[in-house]
Amino acid sequence: MKFFMCANYAEDPPVSISLYIRPPSPPPMCMCYRLIDTEMQDLVVTEIRERGRRAWANFDLEEHRKKAEAEEKAKEKREWQEYYVEQRAMIDEMLKKKREEELRLAEVYRERQEARDAERQGKKETARAAKEAEEAGDGKGKCPHWTR
């Protein structure tokens, strides 16, 4: 099998020193070696134009795909940020409600404690007044309670 190579490639490929060490590859072969210095056929011109058109179409398609991916990524990032903001607002609202509930419960407990203290104070006053009356010995005709 014979390969046609460029005119600037005048030497044979270098011989390998070892089976594992490969020499550098030769320069590439020319694709259109027959068409140099000749007029190109219409089929070849059409093929070259079609290759160029396909290359530009692939390039545009790749750019469009990358742009769409970037937009999708930005949209997803925006959605996540909005989600985080909503979650944070919900958590803040829950914490605020919890604090308000704790303050309300503390106020209720304080009012109950004050009511208990006032009732206890009233009972102490009544007991002290009864004890003073008993110690005064005002026997208003009643028997002392220990004689019953």
Sequence and secondary structure as in RCSB ss.txt:
>XXXX:A:sequence
MKFFMCANYAEDPPVSISLYIRPPSPPPMCMCYRLIDTEMQDLVVTEIRERGRRAWANFDLEEHRKKAEAEEKAK
EKREWQEYYVEQRAMIDEMLKKKREEELRLAEVYRERQEARDAERQGKKETARAAKEAEEAGDGKGKCPHWTR
>XXXX:A:secstr
      TT  S     SSSSS         TTGGGTTS   HHHHHHHHHHHHHHHHHHHHHHHHHHHHHHHHHH
HHHHHHHHHHHHHHHHHHHHHHHHHHHHHHHHHHHHHHHHHHHHHHHHHHHHHHHHHHHHHT   S   GGG 
